[in-house]
């Protein structure tokens, strides 16, 4: 029996709003699983609908084609997790190096999960098929990612412990400094030892904090 038989319906036999959202979430999670298992080209909208227990018209009422389903599935599956891990992180009075080290640990935790690595590979290999959608996805989700960590940087900037003149560029450089090499190694199937990863993170954070030190006023 497919899941479609379990859908809750309201007055007139139509699915309730909550049920429609649950059905949509299930469809996007099913799509993401299929894309990760088989690759973008090997998955059809028909297969997604069948495995999710929904009609194709349910999908096409929301997305123009498979590429839009792909972008929405990435956003639903990955960005939700990303925001969830970072949302509870609050700056403290221990100093920027301590807090940014812990923030870096959380970013690495997200970036190096097997599912995240597989998703990154898939997105890189599939993005050339629909560059406009890839560009929109990156632009929209860059803002969401930056928003989750901006308050940490602003906390220390307001205290005069770091310079924060161009928030987007500063935060992006932090992401690159902390996650860049470990993520690239993971994409190649290589893994650093926990000790190597911790040493790399500490050095990256230390260099970053020193590079963001406010300029001393001239005497």
N, C-alpha and C positions, 0 to 999 in steps of 0.2 A: 504494500500500500504506500502510495506516495504521500509526502507531507501535505499535499494540497487538500487532502481529506480532513486535515486537522485545523485548517484555517478557521478562525473565529469570525462570525459574521454578525452584523448589526441589523437594524431595521431594513426590511426590503431585501434581505439576503446579501447586501453589500458588505465587504470586509470593514471592520472598524478601523479608525485611524491608527490605533496602536497596532492592530494586526497587520495593516499595510506596511507600517514601519518595520515590524518584525520580519515580514516577508521580504522586504527590500534588503534588510541587513543580512538575512540568510542567503539571498541571491548573490549579493556582493561577496560574501565569504566563500560561497561555493565557486563563484567565478575566479576568485583569487587562488583558491586551492587548485583548480584546473589549470590556470595559467602557469602556476609554479611547477606543477607536475608535468605538463606537456609542452609548455611554450606557447607564445601568443598565436602563432600561425595555426597550430594544430587544434585549437579550441574554437568551436562555433557557438553562436548565440543559441542555436537549437539545443546543443548539449548542455549549456549552462541552464537553460530553462527546464530541461528534462530533469537534471540532477537536483535542481533547487525546488522542483515541484511547482513551478509557476508556468503560466502561459507566455508565449513569446510576446504577445501584445502587452503584457505587464512590463516587460523590459523595454520594448520600443515606445511605450507611452512616456518613458522617462529619459531614454538615451537614443541618440540618433543612429548609432551603429556600435560595432564591437569595440572600436577604439575608445569611445566614450565610456563604455562599461569597464574597460581596462583601467582607465584613469580614475574612475569612481571607486573601483575595487581597491586600488592602491591607496587612495586617500582614506577610505573607510577602514581598511585593515591596518595600514602602517601608521598613518598620522594620528589615529585615535590612540594607539599604543604609545607613540612618541609623546603626545601631550599628556597622557596619563602618568607616565614616569616622571616627567619634568614638572608637572603642575604643583606638586606638593613641596618642591624644593624652595627653601627660604634662606636668604643670606643671614649671616650672623655677625657677631663682633669679633670673630676670631681672626679676621684679616682676609684679603682677597685670595692669597695663595692657597690657604686651607679650603675655602669655599669653592674656588674654581677647580681645585683638585677633585673634590667630591662631585662637583657638577660634571667634570670630565669623565669620572668613573661611570656616571649614569649614561652619558652619551655613548661611551664605549659599550656598555651593557646592551644598549639598544642596537647599535650599529653592527655588533659582532654576533648577534643571534643568528643561527643558521637560516631562519626564515628571512631575516633582514638581508643577509648576504645574497640569498637566492633571489629575493625581490630586486635588489640592486642590479644584479646581473641581468635579470629579465628586462628591467626598465631600460638599461643601457642598450641592450641588443634590439629592443623593440622601438625605442624612441624615434629612430630615423624613419620608421614607417609612417609616423604622424607627428612631424616636428611642431606643428602649431599647437596641438593638444599637449605635447610634452612641455612646450614653453609656458602655456597657460597653467599647467599643473605646478611647475616649478615656481612661477611667480606667485600663485595663490598660496602655496604651502610654505614658501620661504617666510612670508609674513607671519604665519601661524607659529613656525618654529622660532623665529626671532622673538616673538612676543613672550614666549614661555621663559626665556632667559634674560630678556632685557632688564627686568626689574632687579636681577642680581647685579648686573654691571652698574645700573643706575644707583643702587644703594652705595656702592663704593665710590662712584664718581661724586655723589653728593657729599660724601665725607672727605673728598679731596685725595683719595688714595690711588685712584687711577684716572687717566684722562679718557674722556668718552666723547670726542668731538663728532664722530661720524658713526652712530650706533650700528647701522647695518654692516658697514665694512669691518668694524671692530669685532662684532660677534661672529661674522663669517670667518674672519681670520682665526678666531679662537676655535671654531669648529674644525677648520682645516688643520691647525696646529695639533689638536688633540686626536682627531679621528682619522686624518688623512692616510698616514702610512699603515696603521693597523688594519684599516678597512681595505686598502689596496692589497695587502698581503692576504687577507681573508678571501678576497675576490679571486686570487690566484691559487687558493686552496692551501695557503700557508698560515701557520699560527705561531705567534710568539709565546714564550712561556709566560706565566703570570708575573714572574719576577722581571722579565724583560719589558713586559707591557707597563708595569708599574713604574719602572725606571724611566721609560720613554715619556710617560704621562707627567711625572714630576718635573722632568727637564723642560718639557713643552710648556707647562704651566708657569714655571719659574721664569723662563725666557719671555713668555707673553706678558706676565705681570710687570717685569722690568721694562719691557718695551712700551708698556702703557703708563709708566710712571709719569706723573705730571711734571712739566718743566718747572725748574726752580726760578723764581723771580730774580732778575739781574740786580746785583748790588748797586 
